[in-house]
Amino acid sequence: MHTPEAFRADDLQRVHKLMQDYNFAALVTTQPDGVPVATHLPFVLDTQCGSSGYGTLLCHMARANPQWRSFDAEHEVLVIFQGPHTYISPSWYEATLSVPTWNYAVVHAYGKPRIVEDATVLYNMLCTLIEQSEAQFDKPWPFDLPQDYVQKMIRGTVGFEIEITRLEGKFKLNQNRPRTDQVHVAATLQNSGDALGGDVAQLMREKL
């Protein structure tokens, strides 16, 4: 990923937070014939697991999805986490000679996938994903389904984990503009009423 120095995100805690807040990501792999394949999946980030210090991603996909068959323990896969993003109008800058751009935050995580064979481990992975996803609700769904039904559903999935070996964060938030422009753009986005624009504004304020 092309990342100018001004946009490089080296704060691991901040990068991890984006991955957790926007955990529906794109898993990109390459088939033996060289054709790239992508699947969009919810990921759980375990920040405490892994020797690199970057953490480990836990995930599952439908067994009918052939992508998992191309997993190779010798080659890295790429997981793309897309954070908030929005169009930036040049009319929000002080300088009249300016062009439009796009502000965004994105993280690329690389690692070698490993299939999870243990049914108990896979079950616990699913429980973690459900618990994290349900935590936003006043009355979280308790996942109290009959075990025979649960096991039948699990057999239709393939669990896997990816120990992150490389992590690239890019937060393009007008850092290449004067501070006055950054403040004005953040305020404009915050007042726009657009949810994504508001999230970008929040990231910009954290960076100021």
KOLNUFI-132098 format. One line per 3 residues: number of its first residue (from 0); for each residue x, y, z of N, C-alpha, C, O. Coordinates in steps of 0.05 Angstrom, whole numbers, plus 5000, padded with zeros to 4 digits. Layout:
# residues N
NUM = X:Y:Z:X:Y:Z:X:Y:Z:X:Y:Z | ...
This chain:
# residues 208
0 = 5017:4976:5000:5000:5000:5000:5018:5025:5000:5035:5028:5017 | 5013:5042:4981:5028:5067:4980:5020:5085:5003:4997:5093:5005 | 5039:5091:5020:5033:5107:5044:5054:5129:5048:5075:5124:5059
3 = 5048:5153:5040:5066:5176:5046:5070:5178:5076:5053:5171:5092 | 5094:5188:5084:5101:5188:5112:5080:5203:5129:5075:5195:5152 | 5069:5224:5118:5049:5240:5134:5024:5224:5141:5011:5230:5161
6 = 5018:5203:5125:4994:5188:5129:4999:5161:5143:4980:5146:5148 | 5024:5155:5149:5030:5129:5161:5020:5128:5190:5024:5146:5206 | 5006:5106:5196:4996:5102:5223:5013:5081:5238:5011:5057:5232
9 = 5029:5090:5256:5047:5072:5271:5038:5066:5299:5050:5050:5313 | 5017:5079:5308:5007:5075:5335:4991:5049:5335:4968:5048:5325 | 5003:5028:5346:4990:5001:5345:4963:5001:5358:4944:4988:5348
12 = 4960:5015:5380:4934:5015:5394:4913:5028:5377:4890:5019:5376 | 4920:5049:5362:4901:5062:5344:4894:5045:5321:4871:5043:5312 | 4914:5031:5310:4909:5013:5287:4891:4990:5296:4872:4982:5282
15 = 4897:4978:5319:4880:4957:5330:4851:4966:5334:4832:4951:5328 | 4848:4990:5344:4821:5000:5349:4805:5002:5323:4781:4995:5322 | 4817:5011:5301:4803:5012:5276:4795:4984:5267:4773:4980:5256
18 = 4813:4965:5270:4808:4938:5262:4784:4926:5278:4769:4910:5267 | 4782:4934:5303:4760:4924:5320:4734:4938:5314:4713:4926:5315 | 4736:4964:5309:4712:4980:5304:4700:4974:5276:4676:4976:5272
21 = 4717:4968:5257:4709:4962:5230:4719:4934:5222:4735:4931:5204 | 4708:4914:5236:4719:4887:5234:4708:4871:5211:4716:4848:5207 | 4689:4882:5195:4680:4868:5171:4699:4875:5149:4698:4897:5137
24 = 4717:4856:5143:4740:4862:5125:4740:4843:5101:4725:4824:5099 | 4758:4849:5083:4761:4834:5058:4786:4816:5060:4808:4826:5063 | 4782:4790:5058:4804:4770:5057:4812:4766:5028:4796:4757:5012
27 = 4837:4772:5022:4847:4769:4994:4868:4747:4993:4888:4748:5007 | 4864:4728:4975:4883:4707:4971:4888:4703:4941:4874:4715:4924 | 4907:4687:4934:4913:4681:4906:4910:4651:4902:4922:4635:4916
30 = 4895:4644:4881:4892:4615:4874:4918:4605:4860:4934:4621:4851 | 4921:4579:4859:4944:4568:4846:4949:4577:4818:4972:4579:4808 | 4927:4585:4804:4930:4594:4776:4936:4624:4775:4937:4636:4754
33 = 4940:4637:4799:4947:4665:4800:4923:4684:4801:4927:4708:4803 | 4899:4674:4800:4875:4691:4801:4870:4699:4830:4868:4682:4847 | 4867:4725:4835:4861:4735:4862:4832:4729:4869:4814:4731:4852
36 = 4827:4723:4895:4800:4718:4904:4796:4734:4930:4814:4736:4946 | 4772:4745:4934:4766:4760:4958:4739:4752:4970:4720:4747:4955 | 4738:4750:4996:4714:4745:5011:4711:4765:5033:4731:4771:5047
39 = 4687:4776:5037:4682:4795:5058:4671:4781:5083:4651:4767:5082 | 4686:4785:5105:4680:4769:5129:4683:4785:5155:4698:4805:5155 | 4670:4777:5176:4674:4790:5202:4698:4777:5216:4699:4752:5217
42 = 4716:4793:5226:4740:4782:5240:4740:4790:5269:4730:4811:5277 | 4752:4772:5285:4757:4778:5313:4787:4782:5316:4803:4765:5308 | 4796:4804:5328:4824:4809:5333:4831:4801:5362:4821:4813:5380
45 = 4850:4782:5365:4861:4776:5391:4888:4790:5393:4907:4780:5382 | 4888:4812:5408:4913:4828:5409:4935:4815:5426:4958:4822:5424 | 4928:4795:5442:4947:4782:5460:4960:4757:5448:4979:4746:5460
48 = 4949:4748:5425:4959:4723:5414:4977:4729:5390:4971:4746:5373 | 5000:4714:5389:5018:4718:5366:5045:4727:5375:5047:4743:5394 | 5066:4718:5362:5093:4724:5370:5103:4751:5359:5123:4761:5369
51 = 5090:4762:5339:5099:4787:5327:5091:4811:5343:5103:4833:5340 | 5071:4808:5361:5062:4831:5376:5039:4846:5362:5026:4864:5373 | 5032:4838:5337:5011:4850:5322:4984:4837:5328:4963:4849:5323
54 = 4984:4813:5339:4959:4799:5345:4952:4778:5325:4968:4773:5306 | 4929:4765:5329:4920:4743:5312:4891:4748:5305:4875:4756:5322 | 4884:4743:5279:4857:4746:5270:4843:4719:5270:4854:4699:5261
57 = 4819:4719:5280:4802:4694:5281:4778:4698:5263:4766:4720:5263 | 4772:4678:5248:4750:4681:5228:4739:4654:5220:4751:4633:5226 | 4717:4654:5205:4706:4630:5194:4691:4637:5168:4683:4660:5164
60 = 4688:4618:5151:4673:4622:5126:4657:4597:5120:4662:4576:5132 | 4639:4599:5101:4623:4576:5094:4641:4554:5081:4659:4560:5065 | 4637:4530:5089:4652:4508:5078:4649:4506:5048:4667:4497:5033
63 = 4626:4515:5038:4620:4514:5009:4637:4535:4994:4639:4533:4969 | 4649:4554:5008:4666:4574:4996:4693:4561:4990:4707:4553:5008 | 4701:4560:4964:4726:4545:4958:4751:4561:4966:4773:4549:4963
66 = 4749:4585:4974:4773:4601:4979:4791:4588:5000:4816:4589:4998 | 4779:4576:5021:4796:4564:5042:4814:4542:5032:4834:4536:5044 | 4806:4529:5010:4822:4507:4999:4848:4517:4988:4867:4501:4984
69 = 4850:4543:4982:4875:4554:4971:4894:4564:4992:4915:4574:4986 | 4886:4562:5018:4903:4570:5040:4929:4555:5039:4929:4530:5036 | 4951:4569:5041:4978:4556:5040:4994:4567:5063:4998:4591:5065
72 = 5003:4550:5080:5017:4558:5104:5044:4571:5098:5057:4583:5115 | 5052:4570:5073:5078:4581:5065:5075:4609:5053:5095:4623:5048 | 5050:4618:5048:5046:4643:5035:5026:4661:5050:5006:4651:5061
75 = 5032:4686:5051:5015:4705:5066:4989:4711:5051:4988:4709:5026 | 4969:4717:5066:4944:4728:5055:4941:4757:5064:4956:4765:5082 | 4923:4771:5053:4919:4799:5060:4890:4803:5069:4871:4794:5057
78 = 4887:4817:5092:4861:4825:5102:4859:4855:5103:4876:4868:5115 | 4840:4866:5089:4837:4895:5087:4814:4905:5104:4791:4897:5101 | 4821:4922:5123:4801:4935:5141:4796:4963:5131:4814:4980:5133
81 = 4772:4968:5122:4765:4995:5112:4750:5011:5134:4728:5003:5142 | 4763:5032:5143:4751:5049:5163:4733:5070:5150:4726:5067:5127 | 4727:5091:5165:4710:5112:5154:4724:5127:5131:4748:5129:5131
84 = 4708:5137:5113:4720:5152:5090:4699:5172:5080:4675:5168:5083 | 4709:5193:5067:4690:5213:5057:4704:5232:5037:4728:5235:5038 | 4688:5243:5020:4698:5263:5000:4704:5289:5014:4690:5297:5032
87 = 4726:5302:5005:4733:5328:5016:4733:5349:4994:4747:5346:4974 | 4717:5369:4997:4714:5390:4976:4736:5411:4979:4742:5419:5002 | 4748:5420:4957:4769:5441:4959:4757:5468:4969:4773:5486:4977
90 = 4731:5470:4969:4719:5495:4978:4722:5498:5008:4716:5519:5019 | 4730:5477:5022:4734:5478:5051:4762:5487:5059:4768:5490:5083 | 4779:5492:5039:4807:5501:5045:4809:5531:5042:4792:5544:5029
93 = 4829:5542:5054:4834:5571:5052:4845:5578:5024:4838:5598:5012 | 4864:5561:5014:4876:5566:4988:4856:5559:4966:4844:5538:4965 | 4853:5578:4947:4834:5573:4925:4845:5553:4905:4829:5539:4892
96 = 4871:5552:4902:4883:5533:4883:4887:5506:4898:4908:5499:4906 | 4865:5492:4900:4865:5466:4913:4847:5447:4897:4831:5456:4880 | 4851:5421:4901:4835:5401:4886:4820:5383:4906:4827:5382:4929
99 = 4799:5370:4896:4784:5351:4914:4802:5328:4922:4821:5321:4909 | 4795:5315:4944:4809:5291:4953:4789:5274:4969:4766:5280:4971 | 4800:5253:4980:4784:5234:4996:4799:5229:5022:4823:5221:5021
102 = 4787:5233:5044:4799:5226:5070:4789:5198:5079:4766:5191:5075 | 4807:5182:5090:4800:5155:5097:4821:5143:5116:4843:5153:5120 | 4812:5121:5128:4830:5105:5145:4828:5076:5137:4806:5066:5134
105 = 4850:5063:5134:4850:5035:5125:4874:5020:5137:4895:5032:5142 | 4870:4994:5142:4892:4978:5152:4894:4953:5135:4875:4940:5129 | 4919:4946:5128:4925:4921:5114:4940:4902:5134:4961:4909:5144
108 = 4928:4879:5138:4941:4859:5156:4949:4835:5139:4933:4824:5123 | 4974:4826:5143:4984:4803:5128:4991:4781:5148:4998:4785:5171 | 4988:4756:5138:4995:4733:5155:4989:4707:5140:4977:4707:5119
111 = 4998:4686:5152:4994:4659:5141:4971:4645:5155:4972:4642:5179 | 4951:4637:5139:4927:4625:5152:4932:4597:5161:4947:4582:5150 | 4917:4589:5182:4918:4562:5193:4890:4553:5198:4875:4566:5213
114 = 4882:4531:5186:4855:4520:5190:4852:4510:5219:4869:4497:5230 | 4829:4517:5231:4823:4508:5258:4807:4482:5256:4784:4482:5247 | 4819:4460:5264:4807:4434:5262:4790:4427:5287:4771:4412:5285
117 = 4798:4437:5310:4784:4430:5335:4757:4443:5336:4755:4467:5335 | 4736:4426:5339:4708:4436:5339:4703:4454:5363:4688:4473:5361 | 4715:4448:5386:4711:4464:5410:4724:4491:5407:4712:4511:5415
120 = 4747:4493:5395:4760:4518:5390:4744:4535:5371:4741:4559:5375 | 4733:4522:5350:4717:4537:5331:4691:4547:5344:4683:4570:5339 | 4679:4530:5361:4655:4539:5375:4661:4563:5393:4645:4582:5394
123 = 4684:4563:5406:4691:4586:5423:4696:4611:5406:4690:4633:5415 | 4708:4607:5382:4712:4630:5364:4685:4642:5357:4682:4667:5356 | 4666:4626:5350:4639:4635:5343:4626:4650:5366:4613:4671:5363
126 = 4629:4639:5390:4618:4651:5414:4629:4679:5418:4615:4698:5425 | 4656:4682:5414:4669:4708:5418:4658:4728:5398:4653:4751:5405 | 4656:4719:5373:4645:4737:5352:4617:4747:5359:4610:4770:5356
129 = 4600:4728:5367:4572:4735:5374:4571:4753:5398:4556:4773:5398 | 4587:4747:5418:4587:4764:5442:4596:4792:5436:4584:4812:5446 | 4617:4795:5420:4626:4822:5413:4606:4837:5396:4602:4861:5399
132 = 4593:4823:5378:4573:4835:5360:4548:4843:5375:4535:4863:5369 | 4539:4826:5394:4515:4831:5409:4518:4851:5431:4498:4861:5442 | 4542:4858:5438:4547:4875:5461:4535:4903:5457:4531:4918:5477
135 = 4530:4911:5433:4519:4937:5427:4490:4940:5434:4479:4962:5435 | 4476:4917:5438:4447:4917:5443:4441:4917:5473:4456:4906:5489 | 4418:4928:5480:4409:4928:5508:4404:4900:5518:4409:4893:5541
138 = 4393:4883:5500:4387:4856:5507:4401:4837:5487:4389:4828:5468 | 4426:4831:5493:4441:4814:5475:4429:4786:5472:4418:4775:5491 | 4430:4776:5447:4420:4749:5442:4438:4729:5456:4462:4731:5454
141 = 4426:4710:5472:4442:4693:5489:4456:4669:5476:4471:4655:5489 | 4451:4664:5450:4462:4641:5437:4455:4615:5451:4473:4599:5458 | 4430:4611:5457:4421:4587:5472:4407:4567:5454:4386:4556:5462
144 = 4418:4563:5431:4406:4543:5412:4413:4515:5420:4432:4510:5435 | 4396:4495:5412:4402:4467:5418:4430:4459:5407:4437:4467:5384 | 4445:4444:5422:4472:4437:5414:4473:4421:5388:4492:4424:5373
147 = 4453:4403:5384:4454:4388:5359:4451:4406:5334:4464:4401:5314 | 4435:4427:5337:4431:4446:5315:4457:4463:5311:4466:4467:5289 | 4469:4471:5334:4494:4487:5332:4516:4471:5319:4530:4481:5301
150 = 4519:4445:5327:4540:4429:5315:4536:4424:5285:4555:4423:5270 | 4511:4422:5277:4504:4419:5249:4512:4444:5234:4524:4441:5212 | 4507:4467:5245:4515:4492:5232:4545:4495:5230:4556:4504:5210
153 = 4559:4487:5252:4588:4489:5253:4600:4471:5231:4621:4479:5219 | 4589:4448:5226:4600:4430:5206:4599:4443:5178:4613:4434:5160 | 4582:4463:5175:4580:4477:5149:4599:4500:5147:4598:4515:5127
156 = 4617:4503:5166:4636:4525:5166:4665:4515:5168:4669:4492:5175 | 4683:4532:5161:4712:4527:5164:4724:4550:5180:4723:4573:5172 | 4735:4543:5203:4748:4564:5219:4777:4566:5213:4790:4546:5205
159 = 4788:4590:5216:4816:4593:5211:4827:4617:5227:4811:4635:5235 | 4852:4617:5231:4865:4640:5245:4889:4649:5229:4902:4633:5215 | 4895:4675:5232:4917:4687:5217:4934:4702:5237:4926:4724:5246
162 = 4957:4692:5243:4976:4707:5260:4988:4729:5243:5000:4724:5222 | 4984:4754:5252:4992:4777:5235:5022:4779:5236:5035:4781:5257 | 5034:4779:5212:5063:4782:5210:5071:4810:5200:5094:4818:5206
165 = 5053:4823:5187:5058:4851:5178:5032:4867:5181:5010:4856:5177 | 5035:4892:5189:5011:4909:5193:5017:4936:5182:5037:4949:5190 | 5000:4946:5164:5004:4972:5152:4979:4989:5156:4957:4981:5149
168 = 4982:5011:5169:4960:5029:5174:4964:5055:5158:4986:5067:5158 | 4942:5065:5146:4943:5090:5132:4919:5107:5140:4896:5099:5135 | 4924:5129:5152:4903:5148:5160:4907:5174:5145:4923:5191:5153
171 = 4894:5176:5122:4897:5200:5105:4876:5221:5114:4852:5219:5107 | 4884:5240:5130:4866:5258:5143:4874:5288:5140:4872:5303:5159 | 4884:5295:5116:4892:5322:5111:4917:5331:5126:4921:5355:5130
174 = 4933:5312:5135:4957:5319:5150:4977:5336:5133:4994:5350:5144 | 4974:5335:5106:4991:5350:5088:4981:5378:5084:4993:5394:5069 | 4959:5385:5097:4947:5412:5095:4954:5429:5120:4961:5417:5141
177 = 4952:5455:5119:4956:5471:5143:4936:5464:5165:4914:5454:5159 | 4944:5469:5189:4927:5461:5212:4900:5475:5210:4880:5463:5218 | 4899:5500:5201:4874:5514:5199:4855:5499:5180:4831:5498:5185
180 = 4866:5488:5158:4849:5473:5139:4839:5447:5153:4815:5440:5150 | 4856:5434:5168:4848:5409:5181:4825:5415:5201:4806:5400:5203 | 4828:5436:5216:4807:5443:5236:4781:5450:5222:4760:5441:5231
183 = 4782:5465:5200:4758:5472:5186:4744:5448:5173:4720:5446:5174 | 4760:5431:5161:4749:5407:5148:4736:5389:5169:4714:5380:5164 | 4749:5385:5192:4737:5368:5213:4711:5380:5222:4692:5365:5227
186 = 4710:5406:5226:4685:5419:5235:4663:5417:5214:4640:5412:5221 | 4670:5420:5189:4651:5418:5167:4639:5390:5166:4615:5386:5163 | 4656:5370:5168:4647:5342:5168:4629:5336:5192:4609:5322:5189
189 = 4637:5346:5215:4622:5341:5239:4594:5352:5237:4575:5341:5248 | 4591:5375:5224:4565:5388:5221:4550:5380:5197:4528:5390:5191 | 4561:5361:5181:4548:5353:5156:4523:5336:5160:4506:5334:5142
192 = 4522:5322:5183:4500:5303:5187:4505:5276:5175:4488:5258:5178 | 4527:5272:5162:4534:5246:5150:4550:5230:5170:4569:5239:5182 | 4541:5205:5174:4553:5188:5195:4583:5183:5190:4599:5185:5208
195 = 4589:5175:5165:4617:5170:5158:4634:5195:5161:4656:5194:5170 | 4623:5217:5151:4637:5242:5154:4643:5249:5183:4664:5260:5189 | 4624:5244:5200:4628:5249:5229:4649:5231:5240:4665:5240:5257
198 = 4651:5206:5231:4672:5188:5240:4699:5197:5231:4719:5195:5245 | 4701:5207:5206:4726:5218:5196:4734:5242:5212:4758:5245:5219 | 4715:5259:5218:4720:5283:5234:4732:5276:5261:4750:5289:5271
201 = 4721:5255:5273:4731:5245:5299:4760:5237:5297:4776:5243:5315 | 4767:5222:5276:4795:5213:5272:4813:5237:5268:4835:5238:5278 | 4803:5257:5253:4819:5281:5248:4824:5296:5274:4846:5305:5279
204 = 4804:5299:5291:4808:5313:5317:4827:5298:5335:4843:5311:5349 | 4827:5271:5334:4846:5256:5350:4874:5260:5340:4893:5259:5356 | 4877:5266:5315:4904:5269:5303:4915:5297:5307:4939:5301:5307
207 = 4897:5317:5310:4905:5345:5313:4920:5349:5340:4928:5372:5346
